Amino acid sequence: MRYLLVTILALSVSAFAQTDEQRASIADRIKSFSTVCVAGEDCGGAPAGADMAQASLPGEAKYAGCAACHGANGGGGIGPALVGRDTDYIVGRLTAYRANEQVGAQSALMWGQAAALSDEDIQDLAEYVTGF
């Protein structure tokens, strides 16, 4: 117990003994490395135009859970590639998965993912994916 108290005290003292330069260096190392700019918000000089339009699609946030298996840009991985698929294909597959239909070998993995998707979510995802 005494060792724990000494350690905590030593760490506390060392934290207070840091210079402003050291604190700034630490803050720089732990700062967020990216930001998400939503259309209509002041994004502090974020790029405008086509990049902003793509970043503000409603399906982008919904795709975050899909990226683990289908890749950040839909190139595939554990799950099949989505690049090159059209909106009707994506909507059809997600609707089938939501209904627990057997579509392929990995259908069971998708049933739980698609179960909570609304028709609007499915459409948003399809529109986002076809933009890859």
N, C-alpha and C positions, 0 to 999 in steps of 0.2 A: 504494500500500500504506500509506503514511504517513497519507493522508487517511482511509482505512478505520479505522486504529487510533485516530486522533484522534476520529472520529465515535463509535466504540464506547465510548471512554473518556468522551466528553461525555455520551452517553446513560446510561452507568452512573452517573456522578456525579449527573445530574439525577434519576435514579430514587431515589438515596439522599437527595436533598435535598427530597423531597416531605414535606409535613406529614401528620400522621395524618388530618386532615380531607380532604386531597386523595386519600390512599389509600382512605379510606372512600368517597369520591365515585366513584372509579374502580371499586372493588369493586361498588358499587351499579349502575353502568352495565353491568357485564359479568356480573352474576348471572343465573341461569336465570330465565326469565320464566314458567315453568309447571312443574308437577310432576304426576306420575302416582301416584295412590293406589290400591294394589291391596288388595282385600278381605282382611282379616285383619292388615293392617299398621297400625301407629300412624302416622296421617297428620297429626298435629299440628293437629287441629281441622278437618279436611276435612269437607265436608258429608256427612251420612248420609242414609239413606233411598233414594228412587228414583234420585237422582243417583248415589249410590254404587253401587247395583245395576247401573245402565247402564254406569258406568265400569269395572266389574269383569268385564264379559262377555269371555269368551276371544276372541271374534271381533274385539274392538276393536283389539288389537295387530296382528292379522293384516290388518286393513283398512287399516293405514297405507300399504301399498304400492298399494292400490286407489284411495286418495283422490286421487292425482295426476291420474288420468283421470276418475274418477267423482264427484269433489268430496268435500269433507270430510263432508257430510251426505247424500251420494248423489244430489245434484241434477243431476249430469251435467257435462259439459265436453267433453273430447276423446272420452270414452266416453259411452254413453247413461246417462240417469238411472236410478237404482235405487229411488228413492222410490216407494212404492206397490206394489212387487213382493212377492209372497208367497214363503214359504220354499221351496215346491216349485219355483217358477220359478228362483230363484237356484241351488238345488241342481242342477236339471236342466241349466242353462246351464254351470255350472262343471264338472260331470261330462262334458258334451259337449266342452267346451274341453280338458279334461285328456286326452280320447281323440283329440284333434286333428280333431274333426269341424267341418265348415263350418256355422256357425250364422248368420252375418251377414257384412257387409262387412268388419268388423274382427276376424274370428275369428283371423287369424294373430297379431294383437297379444296375444290372450288365451291362445294355446296355451302359450307359454313361462311366462306367469304362473300358469296352472293346473296345469302339469306337476308341480310339487313339492307340490301340496296333497293331503293325505290325505282320506279320507272324513270324518274328525272335523273337519279344518280347514274343509272345505266346509260342513259343518253349522254350525259355529261362525260362519263368515262369514254364512251365510244368516240365522241367528238375530239376529246383530248388525244386518245391513242392514235387516231388517224392522222394527227398532225406530226407524228414522228417522221 
